[in-house]
């Protein structure tokens, strides 16, 4: 799966699950500070990633760096997909 497809899937997910009418969601929008993804949102995102992409997110993967933006999160997903193929 291409990185652009992963980004698109993530953007659609965040806009549907956590709508934020005051902010435009871009690849670099800070999900934790500007999109207000909270701990429940992180759990929902992990479940989405595992189901949608067939990857496993470990505790070590759940951090502010990985979850900071669509860009960083999609790169992590892409790396995980490469390691299982």
N, C-alpha and C positions, 0 to 999 in steps of 0.2 A: 504494500500500500504506500502510495506517495505521501510525502510530508504535507503537501497541500490538501490532500483528502482528509488526513488526520486533523489538521487545523479546522477545516470546514465542519467536520463532525463535532469537534469540541465546541466551536462557536455556536452551532445550532443547539447543542446540549445546554450550554450556559444561558443562552438567550431564552430558551423554553423553560428550563428548570429554575433559574434565578434571574427573572427579568429585572432590569435596572433602567428605568426610563430616563434617569438623569445622566447616564454615561453611554457613550458609543463604545461598543466592544471591538477592539482591534487585537491583532496578534500580540501587541506589546502592553495592553492594558493590564495593570497590576490587579490580579484577581483577588488578592487578600485585602488590599488597601482601597482600591477604587471600585471593585465590583462587589465587595463585601461578602465574599465566600467565607462562611464560618465553619466551625467544626462539623456540623451536620452536612454542610455542603461538600466538605472534603470527603466525608464518608460516602455520600451519594456519588461523587465524582469517581472515587475509587471503584465502587460497584459498577458504574457505567463503563469505565475503562476495562475492567476485567471481563465484563460480559460482551461488550462491543468488539474488543480487539483480541480477546482470548489470551490476555497477559496476566501475570500475577504482580501485584503491587505489594512490595514488602514494607514493613514499618520504616525501614531506613529510607525508603523512597518518598515517604510522606514528610516533606519539609518545605520550608518557605522558598527555597531555591527552585525545586522542581515544580511547585505549584504557584510560582509567581506570575506566570502569564500563559497564554495559549502557546506562545512560541516555545517556552521552556518545557511545558507539559507535553506538547506534541513531539518535541525532540526526544523526550524520555520514552514516549510510547514507540516512536520509530526505532530507537535503540533496542528496546525490549523485543520488538517484532523481528529485528535482524538477528538477535541472539537465539530465538527459538526456530528460525527457519534454516 
